[in-house]
Amino acid sequence: MRLADRLRFMQDRVLTLPVVGISVALPVAVTILSFASHHASVLRYLLPAMLPICAAAIWFRNRSAYFGFLLAVWFFIPFLRRLVDYSAGPVDPNPMLLAPYLTTLAVPLLRIRTFLAAPIARVLPFVLCYVGIGIGLATGLFSYQATSVVHDCLNWITPVAFAAFLTLEGPREYSSSLQKWFPLLLVLCAVYTLLQFAFVFPWDIAWLVSLDAPSQGATDPFTLRAFGLLNSAGTAAFVLAAGSLFILNLRRWWRLPAFFLTVLALLTTQVRAGWLVLAIGVLVSFCKSPKAIGAAVGILAVLGMSLSILGLQKSNQNISDRLSSFEHPGDDDSANGRMVGYQAAWDDLQVHPLGRGLGVPEDLFDIQGSFSLLDSAPIHLLATFGWIGGAAYCCGFLLLLVPILRGLAFSDDRTFLVTAIPAVSLTCVFLFGSITVALSGFLIWSFLPPSLVSLGEGAPEKLPVLVRASEPLRGFR
């Protein structure tokens, strides 16, 4: 390295450390001071304004730190929201919930020129999704309040925009950053989930009472449907299931203990769709690498026996009841309520073929008190975007997913499998949960670009035969 290059490298490093350090420390310090001074309510407005600026500053100095910072915001903001509500009283709608979306969109908006200048073949999947979201936006503005429409729009468009940004800017860096930061955040979330299940902290009780959501279960220890750091048991289950599969396919010495911890936390959510994600992913992982995954399958067997030996099924009948419901789904009240909701949604779609638009209430088809739009991705999609918008969104998503499904048939590349298997497993339960919104949507969309990059690098000689030079994939090769 020449002297000039070495000096430039040292100068860049000297500037990077303070910028990243200040950008991370500033929101932490403001949060601590706000609680210490009994003015926690200001965080509802300070964090959504401050975090996007901090994220942009980190991006321009250290991309790995930026991705870690972004993941931390998604995990911790719902938890901080509950603490603020417990300290200052609940507020609905809560501006603090905008923080993850605004933080995620900050850098993609700054780099929007890159997207506009990209060849249409490379960004076609995202353009199709934007068309579908645009139809929902136009319909929703005539039917619902602007605040509801804007929040719902952010919920749908943020994962797509971030995936488009990754496709053009840094899918390889994001993949390596995921392996560094995602397992750490998952373990923290799993530990808090288990503690929450056993003790049920007062701020979580206060939030559930204000939420008035019977589906979350009772607020007593060992009966609560745990949701950890996140906003709901459903989101927590999908994140923990995808994270368990992510950890399972890593080649790290600590993966089996971490896998055991996250699976145990997943059980406490009592969300059967999340359990199905785990089962599908473990099966695919075992088929791809029987020797490496065999130990994890053994852990699951030991965990199942431990539930009986330790008497957990007696102290928490809810988990055992939900496990046994797989044998007789027709006798399950939740499943029957969903069938009624499906029928009501189908009938409504005949009357509103363009959908209800963004901002549609989640309980629109809640006939028996056990169905939400978040309980089914197709219903949520069609009720929001209608036939035309839903078809456009699905086509965009499938243009990215189908090459990954084909790649699972021949690729054994570990970098590919670590993101592809969680993404495919989440997609397999689309009938039982809205997987493309909230944190689960952020994860599944952000897993797609690095999976495609790894697929193109891992088996380039087989790729043209299986994918037939798919246009959205051509830019990755």
N, C-alpha and C positions, 0 to 999 in steps of 0.2 A: 504494500500500500504506500503510495506516495505521501510525502509530508503534507501537501495541501489537502489530500483526501482524508488523511488522519486528523488534521486539525478541524476539518469540516465535520467529521464524525463526532469528535469530542465536543464541538460546539453544539451540535444537534442534541447530543445526549445530555449536556448540561441544561439545555432549555427544556428538554422533555420531562425530566424528573420534577422540577417545580410546577410545571403546568399540570401534569397528571396528578401530582400530590395535592395541589390546591383545589383542583376540580373535584377530587374525591372527598377531601377533608371538609370543604366548605359546606356542602349540604348536611354532612354528619354533624358538624359543629352547630349549624343553625338549628337542626332538629333537637339536639341535646339542650341548647340554650332555651329554646321555646318551651320545652317541657319543664325545665328547671325554673323558669320565670312564670310558669302557669299561664302562658299565652300560646298553648298548642294550636289553637284555632287558626293562627296566622299561617300555619304550615299548609292549610288547604289551598292557599293561593301562592305561597312562596315556592313550594316544591314544584308545582307544574310550570312556574315561570323560570326557576333556577336550573332544574335538571336538564332541559334541552340545551341550554347554553353550556353547561359543564360537559355534556356528552359531545357537543361539537368541538369544544376545545381539546378534549382527549383524542377525538378522532384524528385531528390534524397532527398530533404528536406521537400517538402510539395506538395502532389499530387493535392489537390484542387487548390492551387495557380498556379500550372503548367497548368491545364486545362483552367483556366481563362486567363492566359498569352497567351496560344495558340489561343484561340478564339479572343483575342484582336489583335493578329498579323494578323489573317485572315481579320478582319474588317478594320484595320487602314493602312495596307501597301498599298492598292490601292490608298487611299487618300494621303498618303505621297508621293507616286510615282508622282501624279499629281502636288503636291507642288514643288517637286524637278524639274520636267520638266518645270514648270512655272518659276522657279528661274534660272535654268542652261541650259534650252533648251531641247527639246525632243530627246530621243535616242531609236532606235529600232534595235534589240531587247533590252529590258531593263532588266539588271540583277537583279534589285530590285524585280521584280515579282517572282523571285525564292525563296524569303525569306519565305513566308508561307509554301511552299512545303518542303524546307530544314529544317525548324523549326519543322514541323510535323513529318518528317522522322527521326529526330535525335535520339529520345529515342527509337522508335521501332527498329532501327538498332542496338542500344546498347544492346537491349534485344532480339536479333535475336535467341539466343540459346534457349530461352523459346519456340519460335515458332517451331524450328527444333526438339525439344524434345517432342512436344505435340503429342498425339494420332492423327492419320490421320483422324479419324472420326470427331474430333472436329475442325480441320482446313480445312476440305475438301472444303467448299465453297470458301475459299480464294485461295486454290491451283488451283481450276478450273479457277478462275479469273486471276491468274498469268499465267496460260497456255494461255488463250486468249490474254492477254497483250503481252506475249512472242512472239506469232505468229505475232502480229502487229508490234512488235519491229524488228523482223527478216525481215519482208517485207519492212518496212519503211527505214531501213538502206541502202537498195539497190536503193531507189527511191528519197530520200530527203536529205537535208543537216543535218549534225549531230546535230546542234543547235536546229532545228525544231523538230527533232525526240526526243531529250532529253527532251525538254520542254513539248511536248505532252505526253511522257512517264510519266513524273512527274504528269501531270494533271490527268492521269488515275490511276496510281498505288498508289498515296499518300492516297486517301480515303480508298482504300482496305487495305493497310498496316496498317493504323491507326485503322481500325475496327478490324483487326486481333490482333493487339496489345491490344485493349480494351477487346476483348474476353478472352484473357489469363491473363491480368494483373489487370484491375480495372474497370469493367463496373458499379458497384454500386457507386464507388467514382465519376465516370464521370457523372452519373445521378444526384447526389446531387450537383455537381459543376455546371452542366448546369442550374439547378434551381436557383443558386446563381448569375452566371455571364451572362448567355445568355440574360435574359430579360433586364438587364442594358445596354448591348451593342446594343440590338435591339432598345431600346428607344432612345439612342444616335444617331443611324443610322436613325431612323424615323424623329427625330427633324432636323437633317441635310438635309434629303431628302426634307422635307417641305420648309426649308429655301432656298435650292437650286432651288426648283421649283418656288419659289416666286421672287428670286433675281438673280439667275444664276451668281455665283461668277466668277471672271476673270480667275482663274486657271482652272476651269471646262470648260469655253469657249475655252481657249487656247488648252486644251487637245482634245476637240471635233473637233476643226479646224484641228489639226495635225492628228487626227484619220481619218477624211474624211469619216464619217459614216452617210449617210442621214437617215438611219433607226432610229437614235437617236432623230430625230426631229429637229426643229429650236432651236436656242440658245437664244430665247427671253423668258422673264418671262411668266409663265403660258402656254407656248406651248412646252417647253422642256419635253422630256420623262426622268423624274428624275431617277438618279441612286445612289444617296446618297453617301455613303463612298466607294461604290464598283466600279467595272470596267464597268458594263453595266446595262441597265435597266432590261434585262432579268434575270440576276443573282440577282439584287436587289429585283425584284418581287418575285422570288422563296424564297429568304431568308426571306423577310418580310411576305409572306404568311405563310410559315412554322413557323416563329416566332410568328405570331398572333395566330395560333392554339396552339402553345406551351403555350403561356401566357393564352389563353382562358381556358385551362384545368388545370391550376394551382389553388390551393385553397389559394389565397392570396387576401387581401383586395384591393390591387391596380390593380388587373388584368383587370377590366373593363375600367378604364381610359387608361391604357397602351394598351389594345386591340383597343380602339377607335383611339389612336394616330398611331399605326402601320397600321391599315386598311386605314386610311386617307393617309398615306404615300404610301401605296400600290397602291392606285388609281392614284397617280401622276406618277407612272412608266408607266401607259398606256399599260401594258402587260396583254393581256386577259388570257393567260395561268396561270399567277399568280392569277388572279381573280377566275379562275376555281378551283385552288388549295384551295383557301379560302372557296369557296362555298361547295366543297365536304367535307372539314374538318369540317365546321360548321354543315353540315347535319349529319355527323357521330357523332359528339359530342352531338348534340341535341338528337339523337336516344339513345345514351348511358346515357345521364343525362339531361332530359328535363327541370327540375326545375333550375338546375345550369346554363344551357346555354340559357335559355329563355331570360334573361336580355340582353345577347350579341346579340341575334337575334333582340331584340327591338332596340338596338343601331344601328345595320345595317339599320333597317327601318328608324330610325330618321336621320341617315347620308344620306340616299338616298333622303329623303324629303328636307334636309338642302341644298343639292346641287342645287335644284331648287329654294328654297326660297332665298338663298344668291346670286343667279345669277351666280354661278360658271360655269354653262353650257354655258352661253352666252360669258363669258370672256375666256373660254377654250373649243372651239368646238370639240377639239380632243378627250377629255374624253367622251363627249356625243355621238360622232360618233362611238367610239369604243364600247360603251355600246349598241348602237342601231344595231351594226353589228351582234350581236347574233341573231337578228330576220331574217336577210337576208344574211347568210354567202356566198351564191353564188355570191353576188354583191361586195364582198370585194376583193380589189386588192391584199392584203397581202395573203389571203387564196388561191386565184387563183395562185399567184406566187409560193406558197408552193406546190400546186398540180403539177405544172410543174417541180419543183425541185424534188419531190418524183418520178415522172416518169423518169427523167433523172438519178437519183440515181439507180433506179431499173434496167434500161437498162445497166448502167455501171457495176452493180454487176454481170450481166450475162457474161461480158467480163473479169472481175477481181473477180473470186469467192473467192480468198484469201484476198480480200480487197486491199486497196491502202497502208495500213500500217500506223504506227504512223508518224506524221508530215504532214498528208494530209491537204491541205489548206481548210479553213472553207468555202470559196466561190467557191469550185470546181464545184458545180451544180447550181450556181447562174445564172439562165437564164434571169429572168426579174428584177434583182436587188432587190429582196425581199426574198431570201432564203439563209440560212446558214446551215451548218451541225449542228450548235448548236440549230437549230429550231426543231429538231426531234431526240430523243434518238435512235430509231431503225436505222435510216439512218446513224447517226453518228457512231453507233456501227458497223454496217455491212460494211460501207465504210472504216472503220479503220481496223477491224479485219477479215472481210470476214465471210463466213458461219461457218467455223469450230471454229475460235477464238470467233466469236460472240455467238455461241451456248454455248461454254464453259463458257464465262463470264456470260451469262444470267442464266445458270444452277446454278452457284455459288451464284448469287444474289438471285435467287428464293428459294434456300435452306434455306436462312435466312428469306426471306419475307413471304413465305407461312405459316409457323407456326404463324407468327404475324397476318396474315389475319384471320386464324382460331381462334386465341385468341380473336380477336375483337368480336366474336360471344358470348363469355361467360364471359370474364373478365371485371369487373368494377373497377379494381384496378387503382387508380389515377396515381401511379408511372408508370404503364404500358401505360396508355392512353396518358400521356403527351408527350411521345416520339413516340408511335406507330401511333397515328392519323396523325401527320405531315408527318411521313415517308410514310404511305400508301397514303395520299392525294397527295404528290409529285409524287409518282409512277403512280397515275391514269392519269397524264397528260404527260406521257412519249412520246406520239405521237407528242406533241407540244413543246417540249424542251428537251435539253440534260441535264438530271437531275443528272447524276452520275459524273460530272466533276465540277471543280472550287469549290466555297464555298458551293453551293447547294449540290454538290456531297459529300463534306466533312461532311455536316450535315446529309444527308440521310443515309450514311454508318455508321456514328457514332451513329445514333439513334437506329440502329438495335440491337447491343449487349445488351445495357441496357434494351431494350424492351423485349428481350428474357429472360433475368434474372428475370425481374419483372413478366413476364408471368409464369415462372416456380415456382416462390415463391407464386404468388397470388392464383393459383388454381391447386395445385399439384394433387388433386384427379381426376380432369377432363383432365389433360394434356395427360396422356397416351392414353385415348380414342380418343381425337381429333387429336393428333399429331402422335400417334402410335410410341412413343419412337423414334422420329426422331433423327438420329445420330448427326447432328450438334447441336441439342438442348440438347442432353444427358449430355454433359459436364457442362451445366449450372445448372442442377438440384441438 
